[in-house]
Amino acid sequence: MSAGNMRLTLKVWRQSNTDTQGGFENYNLDGVSPDMSFLEMFDILNEQLIEENKEPVAFDHDCREGICGMCSMFINGQPHGPLKGVTTCQLHMRSFQDGDTITVEPWRAAGFPVIKDLVVNRDGFDRIISAGGFVSVNTGNAQDANSLPIAKENADDAFAAAACIGCGACVAACKNASAMLFVSAKISQLALLPQGQAERSIRAEKMVAQMDAEGFGNCTNTHACSAECPKEISFENIARMNREYLGAKVSSKAV
Amino acid sequence: MATSSRLDARIPQGSLEDKWKKYKSSVPLVNPANKRNIEVIVVGTGLAGASAAATLAEMGYKVKAFCFQDSPRRAHSIAAQGGINAAKNYQNDGDSVHRLFYDTIKGGDYRSREANVHRLAEVSGNIIDQCVAQGVPFAREYGGLLSNRSFGGVQVQRTFYAAGQTGQQLLLGAYSGLQRQVGMGTIAMYNRHEMLDVVKIDGKCRGIIARNLITGELERHSAHAVLLCTGGYGNVFYLSTNAMGSNVTAAWKAHKRGAFFANPCFTQIHPTCIPVSGEHQSKLTLMSESLRNDGRIWVPKKQNDTRPGNEIPEEERDYYLERRYPAFGNLVPRDIASRAAKERCDAGYGVGSSKLAVFLDFSAAFHRYGQGEANKNNITNASEAQILEWGKAVVKEKYGNLFDMYKQITGEDPYEVPMRIYPAVHYTMGGLWVDYNLMTTVPGLYSLGEANFSDHGANRLGASALMQGLADGYFVIPITVGAYLAGEIRTGKISTDHEAFVQTEKEVKDRIEKLISIKGNTSPELFHRRLGKIMWDKCGMARNEKGLKEAIVEIRALREEFWKDVKVMGKIGDFNPELDKANRVADFIELGELMCIDALTRNESCGGHFREEYQTEEGEALRDDENFMFVSAWEHIATEKWELHKEDLVYDNIKIAQRSYK
């Protein structure tokens, strides 16, 4: 099927469902091409398993171009593998050597229960956004888009924070399974823009409260999250979130 | 020729400019107390679905939203790169609603509906307002105002963007609106759910059957209206720029329950994608059309030239788009750029190991921008190397993420060597037939965004998909659905115990059991690849009668083989991606047959539909307006049997011409 000639040993986490115990299985794979993406390598593994009448490995993936945030493998101890600034789907086999053994696990965090094999449940992230990650503007209420100039610098910073793809690598990378990089990216985006000012305080309070309720841990400043983030979201966002949260708590009327 | 009596587009009377305004002020309304008792199901949470769900919930309807991904934020709109069009005329370059309308009709090669396209142009400006108000961080100029760029087929700058991640930012805006309503309890969100059928009671759509993809359970959901916002069907070709999960299943089920499928053969092949590197390839990656603002496309003047692009001297390069289309140059529409690339490669001028690629080269842009930076900083003695360095920094700011993506996939650095690109399947203009209200031929069943056929004719212009998705969701459906729901205020809650729900669920269950019980030898993946190859070879960038006839025979054989030999691992009551895939591939096979039938029936070339028998001497698409100025709407009758209904296209406001970008 492929012109490649790499041989690999894959050590893959298999788990039937949330309630059962999982474990590693070893698989040998031949004919891997360096031009394949990591997920295409998994496609070949799965076709091989199907041929052997074994159940293929379940893994999340969709766009395969690094933007949807759905893929989520923990590869050799690093979320999204060894390269900086890429998702698993953008990782190519040329980053590995012939004969390598590669260990692949799901995200591991109390806030992300395993659904099956490498697939985890990240609904907690959606609930955090529901708690306050928005501007309350109903459709049809908007004024002309250019009526409110925004300094390019602020717009650029807001964009850099908004580039988060919600994959959860930050949580997976953190020894405390903290979701602070994810939460702070959204709080920062909206705190930097005039549109976000009206709900600035309540947003910080509510999103942080939901983050805690989901069982994500606290930040102890190891910076593993931003080091592993495929979109290289800056750690500064966490500092900004802490300022936003403190400011909000001082004058809090709610939560 | 006359429009089929089965198709009433319900286009409002009056002049083109007044239709939507008048319609809005005369459409029946549903009062707030009644809205609370009316349920709407939204399937798909891309730009169209998320914006529709959020807006309908804001208005007071009870909404249920469904997506097959693990979160609504993952829908494939997220991957749109370049931008979104709007007739704001912020650049004072002569843009207007009429001009956007005109460009879109012409870009679609005169195969779209005037009234729908004009409405799209009218609401385009509101979309930008809405998105900015949500905190979407569009690119801005130093003065703090919004920045614009150009896209293909257009001579103004009307495209708003957020680096190369415009779709992501717009979708996250719509998603935030959706999640806000989820938090308020006005939307019930069902992620990891796939719609597997439409339920009809007394001819009206009354709900859906969905499968919980975690537990494998089938669920019945009733509603007074169902909106399918389920995207396009480009994955019928196996290799496309679509996400792996993008599929036609929801639309196809609707089709088999009576919704006509319009212009299925109108598919868009995008000219600038990263070429296929090998058999293992699972998808193709787009390089945004915005790159054609600054990149120049060329091939060597000599056939079979194997030198690296940066070693081929200027005078030995053929900038074939600039040569053939001096007025639009590298910014001709997608169908034209794609065919021109294919023509050069077929003639032996292609580059790279496969010879199926052309160069997209930024060296002139590096130089131009670098010189600009030098001028800005009053540096007159800069070296060529410095100028290039500054120029690369400017290009990096504009397109950095695209350049990075290219490097990751190909292993080549596009700052040093020209990109290699080749056309790939990207978008489908065809889709479920809808009237002016976006309602399909099944009452109460609507289709929005890429899933419908209505706005892009035979070819979509760049940056118009995001515009249409959000126009449909934010501004069109919230008004037009009222026309139908005003008649539903006395219906009351629809019981899912109704015989129609029981029966439809049973049919879905039988099919799933059949799929898993075949236990054949071939995986769904391999069937999908085989289908894709037939489609690309015989119903792709160029089609002819002989090939299409062969394709139909081959696809029918493939379908029979599939139902005898597919091998689906795993269990029904479980998280089982193989079963999901088998279900989708089965529908793609049926769709593929209809696409070929449609392409065979349309004896003309227009937009993305290029029949080799019908071309001008210069190799341009040759339309036949006398015989084919209609929408093909196909009614499903039985296996291998469809009936064609025609909707005449009437152009009262636009002068029809041979499309020229010379």
Interface residues (C-beta under 8 A of the other chain):
Chain A: M1 S2 A3 G4 N17 S33 D35 M36 S37 L39 E40 D43 I44 N46 E47 L49 I50 N53 K54 E55 P56 A58 D60 H61 D62 C63 R64 E65 G66 I67 C68 G69 M70 L83 G85 V86 Q90 L91 H92 R94 I115 K116 V119 N121 R122 D123 F125 D126 R127 I129 S130 A131 G133 F134 V135 S136 V137 N138 T139 G140 N141 A142 Q143 D144 A145 N146 L148 P149 I150 A151 K152 A155 D156 A158 F159 A162 A163 I165 G166 Q189 L190 L193 Q195 G196
Chain B: S51 A54 T55 E58 Q69 D70 S71 P72 R73 R74 A75 H76 I78 A79 K88 Y90 G125 N126 I128 D129 Q130 C131 V132 A133 Q134 G135 V136 P137 F138 A139 R140 E141 Y142 G143 G144 L145 L146 A162 A163 Q165 G167 Q168 Q169 L172 Y175 S176 G177 Q179 R180 V182 G183 M189 N191 I214 A243 M244 G245 S277 G278 E279 H280 Q281 S282 K283 T285 L286 D404 M405 Q408 I409 G411 Y474 F475 P478 S523 E525 L526 K567 M569 G570 D574 F575 P577 E578
